[in-house]
């Protein structure tokens, strides 16, 4: 089971990374699963994450836009993060043109005809009545359930293996979009696996990896996007 000390170390490392990029970043995009488990009551917020929330608030207050995409682990973000920290919340994929380059940005869960099992689960998690019922539980009980579920997935976590260009469903999804519309870059999270792949001569696919093993992130320098590894 992941220890409190290990989680604290990882949070401090992530905050150090944010500190290292805030001086020259024009925008920051966090593509989901930033939290292992997150649920917002109307008057109660999850315990912990104070260093991260403080740093994100500082960066937003400085005028740098921070885009926060909900992932399958932090799907229950409602309005607290936006109001308290100033992040720009995205629940769906974002299409955006930057420096004449067209980007398709998303966490990646449930896209296309794939990941059917998660789509069923997501329909339950985003159901308003199910959320209302879950909110009736006392936070001590509901957060304990959520943390147990999340930690149990971490305990049984196996580092994902690259399945190949013809079997990675996010790559297949990106290729299906290219048949209808041009994008210069597809950037996803979700798979926890760093991938940098040219889909054709002008379109690049990137999966950003994770901060459990890889500590990787993407950088757009105005001309191209590439994966980098943070070394504190």
KAQUI-V916014 format. One record per backbone hydrogen bond with DSSP energy under -1.0 kcal/mol. CO is the residue of the C=O (numbers start at 1). NH is the residue of the N-H. E is the energy in kcal/mol with one decimal. If there is no record, write none. Layout:
# KAQUI-V916014
co=CO nh=NH e=E
co=CO nh=NH e=E
This chain:
# KAQUI-V916014
co=3 nh=7 e=-2.1
co=4 nh=8 e=-2.5
co=5 nh=9 e=-2.4
co=6 nh=10 e=-2.1
co=7 nh=11 e=-2.2
co=8 nh=12 e=-2.5
co=9 nh=13 e=-2.2
co=10 nh=14 e=-2.3
co=11 nh=15 e=-2.3
co=12 nh=16 e=-2.3
co=13 nh=17 e=-2.0
co=14 nh=18 e=-2.3
co=15 nh=19 e=-2.4
co=16 nh=20 e=-1.9
co=17 nh=21 e=-1.2
co=18 nh=22 e=-1.4
co=21 nh=24 e=-1.1
co=21 nh=25 e=-1.2
co=28 nh=67 e=-3.4
co=30 nh=69 e=-3.0
co=44 nh=41 e=-1.9
co=49 nh=53 e=-2.8
co=50 nh=54 e=-2.4
co=51 nh=55 e=-2.2
co=52 nh=56 e=-2.7
co=53 nh=57 e=-2.2
co=54 nh=58 e=-2.3
co=55 nh=59 e=-2.4
co=56 nh=60 e=-2.6
co=57 nh=61 e=-2.7
co=58 nh=62 e=-1.3
co=59 nh=64 e=-1.7
co=60 nh=63 e=-1.6
co=65 nh=28 e=-2.3
co=66 nh=88 e=-3.1
co=67 nh=30 e=-3.4
co=68 nh=90 e=-2.6
co=76 nh=40 e=-1.1
co=79 nh=83 e=-2.3
co=80 nh=84 e=-3.1
co=81 nh=85 e=-2.2
co=81 nh=86 e=-1.0
co=88 nh=68 e=-3.0
co=90 nh=70 e=-2.3
co=94 nh=105 e=-3.0
co=96 nh=103 e=-3.3
co=98 nh=101 e=-1.9
co=101 nh=98 e=-2.7
co=102 nh=184 e=-1.7
co=102 nh=185 e=-2.1
co=103 nh=96 e=-1.9
co=104 nh=187 e=-2.8
co=105 nh=94 e=-3.2
co=107 nh=189 e=-2.0
co=115 nh=119 e=-1.7
co=116 nh=120 e=-1.7
co=117 nh=121 e=-1.7
co=118 nh=122 e=-3.3
co=119 nh=123 e=-1.9
co=120 nh=124 e=-1.3
co=121 nh=125 e=-2.5
co=122 nh=126 e=-2.2
co=124 nh=127 e=-1.0
co=127 nh=131 e=-2.4
co=128 nh=132 e=-2.3
co=129 nh=133 e=-2.6
co=130 nh=134 e=-2.4
co=131 nh=135 e=-2.1
co=134 nh=137 e=-1.3
co=138 nh=141 e=-1.3
co=138 nh=142 e=-2.7
co=139 nh=143 e=-2.3
co=141 nh=145 e=-2.0
co=142 nh=146 e=-2.5
co=143 nh=147 e=-3.0
co=144 nh=148 e=-2.3
co=145 nh=149 e=-2.5
co=146 nh=150 e=-2.5
co=147 nh=151 e=-3.1
co=148 nh=152 e=-2.4
co=149 nh=153 e=-1.4
co=150 nh=154 e=-1.5
co=151 nh=155 e=-2.8
co=152 nh=156 e=-1.6
co=154 nh=157 e=-1.3
co=164 nh=167 e=-2.1
co=164 nh=168 e=-2.0
co=168 nh=172 e=-2.2
co=169 nh=173 e=-2.2
co=170 nh=174 e=-2.3
co=171 nh=175 e=-2.4
co=172 nh=176 e=-1.9
co=173 nh=177 e=-1.7
co=174 nh=178 e=-1.9
co=177 nh=180 e=-1.5
co=177 nh=181 e=-2.3
co=184 nh=204 e=-2.7
co=185 nh=104 e=-2.5
co=186 nh=206 e=-2.8
co=187 nh=106 e=-1.9
co=188 nh=208 e=-2.5
co=189 nh=191 e=-3.1
co=195 nh=207 e=-2.5
co=197 nh=205 e=-3.8
co=203 nh=199 e=-2.6
co=203 nh=200 e=-1.3
co=204 nh=186 e=-2.5
co=205 nh=197 e=-2.9
co=206 nh=188 e=-2.4
co=207 nh=195 e=-2.0
co=210 nh=215 e=-1.8
co=210 nh=216 e=-1.2
co=215 nh=230 e=-3.0
co=217 nh=228 e=-3.3
co=219 nh=226 e=-1.9
co=224 nh=221 e=-2.1
co=226 nh=219 e=-2.3
co=228 nh=217 e=-2.2
